[in-house]
Amino acid sequence: MTDKVQDASAMRATAGAADSPPPHPGLGGNKAALLHRLLKLTNRLMAPFSTHLQHRYRISLNEFRVLMTVGALKRTASHEVAELTGVNVMSISRAVAALEKDGRLLVEPDDANRRRKWLTLTDEGRRLYTIMRPQSEKVAEYMLSELSDGEVAQLDRLVMQLVATLEARDDDGNSLFLENTRPEDDTGQGAISD
């Protein structure tokens, strides 16, 4: 563990449970409160990206996700990046176009499947990947620094279970998550029109 992580760990340990933030106002300790804590966690995880990488390297969050995924896989396709990251295909396509325009990503047609385009990093993309990968590892190390190896493994299993629940599909290929979270009154009434 690094000195900075140890210092932060000691500060958190002395703060104690009495200083824990209260649950989200009006949500108590129910599942909706947990959802809001997960959303807060996600937002907090983005702070190092926006503080240290986004402006310095002129890269959006989705471009960063594409760059990191393609860098790790060496060669892949947009739909695979979308599936691995959970980002919708349209947002991935925009990120791919921006990375290609900036000379960070090479997009080539697949000779065996004309609808597929292979994504690989250019020299500039590999340079950025080499710079940014350690940042991702620092974020992970810091976030998990208070957990034992067993707790990290348990968290990993729980996160994988949650992702599987959100990605489940019915026999027709429809998202069970979207179908089961549809508003009761989904008639379109009251929706904002153009």
Backbone hydrogen bonds, N-H to C=O, Kabsch-Sander energy under -0.5 kcal/mol:
donor,donor_aa,acceptor,acceptor_aa,energy
6,Q,2,T,-2.5
7,D,3,D,-2.9
8,A,4,K,-2.4
9,S,5,V,-2.4
10,A,6,Q,-2.5
11,M,7,D,-2.2
12,R,8,A,-2.4
13,A,9,S,-2.3
14,T,10,A,-2.1
15,A,11,M,-1.3
16,G,12,R,-1.3
19,D,16,G,-1.1
20,S,17,A,-1.9
27,L,24,H,-2.3
28,G,24,H,-0.7
30,N,27,L,-1.5
34,L,30,N,-1.5
35,L,31,K,-2.3
36,H,32,A,-2.2
37,R,33,A,-2.0
38,L,34,L,-2.4
39,L,35,L,-2.3
40,K,36,H,-2.3
41,L,37,R,-2.6
42,T,38,L,-2.4
43,N,39,L,-2.4
44,R,40,K,-2.9
45,L,41,L,-2.3
46,M,42,T,-0.9
46,M,43,N,-0.8
47,A,43,N,-0.5
47,A,44,R,-1.1
50,S,46,M,-2.4
51,T,47,A,-2.7
52,H,48,P,-2.7
53,L,48,P,-0.5
53,L,49,F,-2.3
54,Q,49,F,-2.6
55,H,50,S,-0.6
57,Y,53,L,-2.6
59,I,54,Q,-1.8
64,F,60,S,-2.5
65,R,61,L,-2.3
66,V,62,N,-2.3
67,L,63,E,-3.0
68,M,64,F,-2.7
69,T,65,R,-2.1
70,V,66,V,-3.0
71,G,67,L,-2.4
72,A,68,M,-1.9
73,L,69,T,-2.2
74,K,70,V,-2.3
75,R,73,L,-1.5
76,T,119,L,-1.7
78,S,117,K,-0.5
80,E,77,A,-0.6
81,V,77,A,-1.9
82,A,78,S,-2.6
83,E,79,H,-2.0
84,L,80,E,-2.5
85,T,81,V,-2.3
86,G,82,A,-2.1
92,I,88,N,-2.1
93,S,89,V,-2.7
94,R,90,M,-2.1
95,A,91,S,-2.1
96,V,92,I,-2.9
97,A,93,S,-2.4
98,A,94,R,-2.3
99,L,95,A,-2.7
100,E,96,V,-2.6
101,K,97,A,-2.5
102,D,98,A,-2.0
103,G,100,E,-1.5
104,R,99,L,-3.1
105,L,99,L,-1.0
106,L,120,T,-3.5
107,V,105,L,-0.5
108,E,106,L,-0.5
108,E,118,W,-2.4
110,D,113,N,-0.6
110,D,116,R,-2.3
111,D,109,P,-0.6
113,N,110,D,-0.5
116,R,113,N,-1.7
118,W,108,E,-3.4
119,L,76,T,-3.6
120,T,106,L,-2.1
122,T,104,R,-1.5
126,R,122,T,-2.7
127,R,123,D,-2.1
128,L,124,E,-2.3
129,Y,125,G,-2.6
130,T,126,R,-2.4
131,I,127,R,-1.5
132,M,128,L,-3.0
133,R,129,Y,-2.5
135,Q,131,I,-0.6
136,S,132,M,-1.9
137,E,133,R,-2.0
138,K,134,P,-2.3
139,V,135,Q,-2.2
140,A,136,S,-2.2
141,E,137,E,-2.7
142,Y,138,K,-2.6
143,M,139,V,-2.7
144,L,140,A,-2.2
145,S,142,Y,-1.2
147,L,144,L,-1.8
152,V,148,S,-2.4
153,A,149,D,-2.3
154,Q,150,G,-2.3
155,L,151,E,-2.9
156,D,152,V,-2.5
157,R,153,A,-2.2
158,L,154,Q,-2.4
159,V,155,L,-2.9
160,M,156,D,-2.5
161,Q,157,R,-2.2
162,L,158,L,-2.5
163,V,159,V,-2.7
164,A,160,M,-2.4
165,T,161,Q,-2.1
166,L,162,L,-2.3
167,E,163,V,-1.8
168,A,164,A,-0.8
168,A,165,T,-0.6
170,D,174,N,-2.2
173,G,170,D,-1.9
176,L,168,A,-2.2
177,F,168,A,-0.6
179,E,175,S,-2.3
180,N,176,L,-2.4
181,T,177,F,-1.0
182,R,179,E,-0.7
186,D,184,E,-1.1
191,A,188,G,-1.6
